[in-house]
Amino acid sequence: MQHWDLRQIEAPGGTRSPSVLLSEDEARAVLIVLHAGQSLGDHQVKEHAWIVVVDGEAELSFGSETVSASVGTLVHFEPDERHSVSSAGGARLLLLLAPWPGVGHYRGGQGAAG
């Protein structure tokens, strides 16, 4: 068994220092800390992406929809679904990516079989 206290992991650079907690073929778990005013601009990933708000509040935008997410909120994005994440006051987010890596994540043919 492994365990983490997601509220205690240091991330002095915020979005510039995500913490990969675990990375296996089935999934990758990453803690992302957004300091007040930080954001992850419009982007997409090749995996299913689940985001859980662990602390603080975040705004998650996709298409024309925006969700205000507080502690306990879980959001799922399909592979290649464009989205952005921001926080006016700061937030801690648990990001789960599955499978890891998704098809097309790495150029040159590496990644999960599909």
N, C-alpha and C positions, 0 to 999 in steps of 0.2 A: 504494500500500500504506500502511496505517496500522498502528501497533503500540503496545502499552501494556505496562508492567511492573506488573502488578496488585498486586505486593507493595510497590511504592514510592509509590503514589498516596495522598496524605494525605486523611484523613477525620476531622478533629478532633472532630466531633460524632457520629461513629458513625452510627447509624440515622437521625439527623436530617440527615445530609448525604450521601445517595447520590450517586455520580458517574455521570452518563449519559455513556458512552464513545462511543456511536454510535447514531443514531436514523435509520432509513430506513423506507420502506414495508414492506420485507420483515421487518424485525426491529429490536429495540432491545436494546442491551447496556448493563448497569448494574452497577457495582461497589457492593456493599453491605458495609460494615464494621460488624460487631457488636463493640462493646467488651465486656469481661467483664461478664456479667450482663444484657446488652441482649437484646431480642427484637423480633420482628415478630409481633404478636398475630394471632389467628385472622382470616384475610382470604381473599379470592379475587380473581383478575384475569380479564379477558375473553379473554386470550391464552393460548396454550400457554406454559408457564413451565418453563425448564430452569435448575436451580441446580447450579453446580459449586463445590465447596469448594476454594479456592485456598490457604488457610492456616488453621491452627487446627482446631477441631472445632465442629460444630453439631448440634443436635437438630431434626429436621424431623418435625412431627406432622401427620397427616391422618386424619380419622375416629378410629378406635381404635388406629391404628398409629403408632409412633414409630420413626424411623431415626436411629441415631447415625452421623453422617457425618464422616469425616476427610478429609484432603487427597486429592484425586483422585476423590472420590465425585461422581457425577452423578445427579440426581433430576429426574424430569419430572412436572409436574402438568398435567392437562387444563384447558381453559378452565372457569372457574367452580368448580373443585375447591377447597374450603376447606382451608386449611393454616396452620400457624404455624411460625416458625423462632426458635430461641433458641441462646445460647451462654454456657456458664458461664465459660469462660476466654478468649473472644474468637475471632473468625473473620473471614476475608475470603471473600466469596461473589461469584461472577460469575452474574448473572441475565440470561438471554436470554428475551425475549418475542417471540412470532411468531404471526401477522403483527402488525405494529404500525401503528396501533392496531387491536385486535381489534374485532369487531362488538359494539356496545353499550358500548365503553369510554367514549366521550363521549356525554353526553345530547344529544338534539336531532338524532340521526340521523347524526352524523359517525362515521367509522371505516371499517374495511375492509368491502368488499361481501361479502355472504354468500349 
